[in-house]
Amino acid sequence: MFKVKVLTIGKCKEKWLSSALLEYEKRLKGKLSMEWILAKDDTQLTEMALKESFIALDPKGTLLSSEQWCEKMMTLGLRLVFVIGGAVGLSEQLKKHAQFIWSLSPLTFTHQITRLILAEQLYRATEIERGSQYHK
């Protein structure tokens, strides 16, 4: 089973977003466990991230299809750590320490929405791997 840790800034402020995240956590149960670590600011986020081997989420990172992400995820090991920046994104210093920099899209998203997109892509990858009809 995959163990995923997501380092990000602040609590999820929107109820609808919290509900959607809980839905994906429920769907992932038994396949992947998610732990959300909330930093109070960019400085704390950087300090926490530098203690880990992590995947940085950044619009200028490597774009992958869902199938390519599934393949990549299966090669990274069972423990994954993702770092989602705040309003100004991730510092160049922090990105230099990333194991991999992944772009979910060339579009810019709020760090709140990025959480949901990441959760969905993790779920999609597990479904691709098991050959389900979720990914058509």
C-alpha positions as CSV (number, residue, x, y, z in Angstrom):
1,M,0.0,0.0,0.0
2,F,1.2,3.5,-0.9
3,K,1.8,6.0,1.9
4,V,1.4,9.5,0.7
5,K,2.3,12.6,2.7
6,V,1.3,16.0,1.3
7,L,3.0,19.1,2.7
8,T,1.1,22.3,2.0
9,I,0.2,25.7,3.6
10,G,-2.9,26.3,5.7
11,K,-6.1,24.5,6.3
12,C,-8.7,23.7,3.6
13,K,-11.1,26.7,3.8
14,E,-13.9,25.5,1.6
15,K,-16.4,22.9,2.9
16,W,-17.1,21.6,-0.6
17,L,-13.4,21.1,-1.2
18,S,-13.0,19.3,2.2
19,S,-15.9,17.0,1.2
20,A,-14.3,16.2,-2.1
21,L,-11.0,15.5,-0.5
22,L,-12.6,13.1,2.0
23,E,-14.4,11.4,-0.9
24,Y,-11.1,10.6,-2.6
25,E,-9.5,9.5,0.7
26,K,-12.4,7.1,1.1
27,R,-11.9,5.8,-2.5
28,L,-8.2,5.3,-1.9
29,K,-8.7,3.4,1.4
30,G,-6.8,0.1,1.2
31,K,-4.7,1.3,-1.8
32,L,-3.1,4.4,-0.5
33,S,-3.1,6.3,2.8
34,M,-2.9,10.1,2.7
35,E,-1.5,12.3,5.4
36,W,-1.9,16.1,5.1
37,I,0.8,18.1,6.9
38,L,-0.1,21.8,7.1
39,A,2.6,24.4,7.4
40,K,1.8,27.9,8.7
41,D,3.9,29.7,6.1
42,D,6.5,29.3,3.3
43,T,9.4,29.2,5.7
44,Q,7.9,26.3,7.7
45,L,6.9,24.5,4.5
46,T,10.5,24.7,3.2
47,E,12.0,23.5,6.6
48,M,9.6,20.5,6.5
49,A,10.2,19.7,2.9
50,L,14.0,19.7,3.1
51,K,13.8,16.8,5.6
52,E,12.2,14.6,3.0
53,S,12.8,13.2,-0.5
54,F,9.9,14.9,-2.2
55,I,8.0,15.6,-5.4
56,A,7.4,19.3,-6.0
57,L,4.2,20.4,-7.7
58,D,4.8,23.3,-10.0
59,P,3.3,24.6,-13.3
60,K,6.7,24.6,-14.9
61,G,7.5,21.0,-14.0
62,T,7.2,18.0,-16.2
63,L,3.8,17.5,-17.8
64,L,2.7,13.8,-17.8
65,S,-0.4,12.1,-19.1
66,S,-2.4,10.1,-16.5
67,E,-0.9,6.9,-17.9
68,Q,2.6,8.4,-17.7
69,W,2.0,9.5,-14.1
70,C,0.8,6.0,-13.2
71,E,4.0,4.5,-14.6
72,K,6.1,7.1,-12.8
73,M,4.3,6.6,-9.5
74,M,4.9,2.8,-9.7
75,T,8.6,3.4,-10.0
76,L,8.9,6.0,-7.2
77,G,8.3,3.5,-4.3
78,L,5.6,3.0,-1.8
79,R,6.3,6.2,0.2
80,L,5.6,9.5,-1.7
81,V,5.9,13.0,-0.4
82,F,4.4,15.9,-2.3
83,V,5.0,19.6,-1.7
84,I,2.3,22.1,-2.7
85,G,3.4,25.8,-2.5
86,G,1.3,28.7,-1.2
87,A,0.1,31.8,-3.1
88,V,3.6,32.5,-4.5
89,G,4.4,28.8,-5.3
90,L,7.6,27.1,-4.4
91,S,11.0,28.8,-4.1
92,E,13.7,28.0,-6.6
93,Q,15.9,26.8,-3.7
94,L,13.2,24.3,-2.7
95,K,12.7,23.1,-6.3
96,K,16.4,22.4,-6.6
97,H,16.1,19.8,-3.8
98,A,13.1,18.0,-5.3
99,Q,13.4,14.4,-6.4
100,F,11.0,15.3,-9.3
101,I,9.0,18.4,-10.3
102,W,5.6,17.5,-11.6
103,S,3.2,19.9,-13.4
104,L,-0.4,18.9,-13.1
105,S,-1.2,21.5,-15.8
106,P,0.4,24.5,-17.4
107,L,-2.5,26.4,-15.9
108,T,-2.0,28.0,-12.4
109,F,-4.3,26.7,-9.7
110,T,-4.8,27.8,-6.1
111,H,-3.0,25.6,-3.6
112,Q,-6.5,24.6,-2.3
113,I,-7.6,23.3,-5.8
114,T,-4.2,21.6,-6.3
115,R,-4.9,19.4,-3.3
116,L,-8.0,18.1,-5.0
117,I,-6.4,17.6,-8.4
118,L,-3.5,15.7,-6.8
119,A,-5.9,13.4,-4.9
120,E,-7.9,12.7,-8.0
121,Q,-4.7,11.9,-10.0
122,L,-3.5,9.6,-7.3
123,Y,-6.8,7.8,-7.3
124,R,-6.8,7.7,-11.2
125,A,-3.3,6.2,-11.1
126,T,-4.4,3.4,-8.8
127,E,-7.4,2.7,-11.0
128,I,-5.2,2.6,-14.2
129,E,-2.9,0.2,-12.4
130,R,-5.7,-2.2,-11.5
131,G,-7.3,-1.9,-15.0
132,S,-10.6,-0.5,-13.9
133,Q,-13.1,1.4,-16.1
134,Y,-12.6,4.7,-14.1
135,H,-9.9,5.8,-16.6
136,K,-11.4,5.6,-20.1
